[in-house]
Amino acid sequence: MNTVYFDPGGAARVITPAGNVVQGNWTAAGGQLCLQTGTGRECWPYNAAFRAGQQVTLVSSCQVASRWTPLSTNPVQASGGERG
């Protein structure tokens, strides 16, 4: 099981079970979460924001199913919205 950190600004870190750190980049656009490392690029479709502790199974662009369990997520930024 790998641990993936999606850092601000698009930087990513993948920590392997052996403790090795693989640097990469991530993007999220058009309903796709993509992770690019030195060994390649893989994207997963998603329909909603991740929620801490709620496991989801996603099938990647490489046709590999993987389970994602967010340990934490960033707070949603208020957009100001309507006043009334």
N, C-alpha and C positions, 0 to 999 in steps of 0.2 A: 504494500500500500504506500503510495506516494503522498506527501503533503505539499499542496500548492498554495503559495502566497501570491495574491494579486495585489501588488503594491500600487500606490497612487502614481499617476503619470504613465501607466502602461508597462511598468517593469514587473516581471514575474520571477519567482524562485520556486524550483521544484526540489524538495528534499526527499531523497530516496530512503528506503529502509536501512541501507548501510550508512546513512548520514551524509552522503555526497550531495552537494548543492549544484544544481543545474540552473544557470541563468537563462532568462528568456524575456519575451514580451507578450502582452495580451491585448486583445481588442474585443470590443463588444459592439456589434452593429448589425442591423437587419435581422435580428432574432438569432444571431450566431455569436457564440463565445469562442474566440480563437486563441490558441497558445502556440507561439513560435519559439523554438529553441534551436540550437545549432544542428540538431539532427532532423528537423523538419517542422511542419505546421499541421496542426490538427484542430478542427472546429466541431463544436457541439451545438445543436439547436436548443433554444430554450424559449418558453412562452411567458415566463414570469421571473421576477427577481428571486434569488435564493433567499431562504429564511434559515436562520441559525438553528441547527439541530434537526432540520427536516431533510431526510435523505431523498435524492432523486436519482433515477437511472436514465442516462442519456446515451444515445448511439452517435458516435463521431463520424466525421467525413471519411474516416478510414474503416468504417463499418465495425467498430469495436464498441461494445457496451461497457460503460463504466458507471460506478456508483459514486455520487458526490454527496458528502455530508458537510455542509458549511459549519465550522465551529463558531464563527462570528461573522457579522456583516456590518457594513458601514451604515450609520443612521441615514434615513431618507431626508434630503434637504427640502425644507418648505419652499414652495414656489411663490408664495404671496397670495395666490388665489383671489377669489372675488370677495368683496366686502359688501355687507348688506344689512 
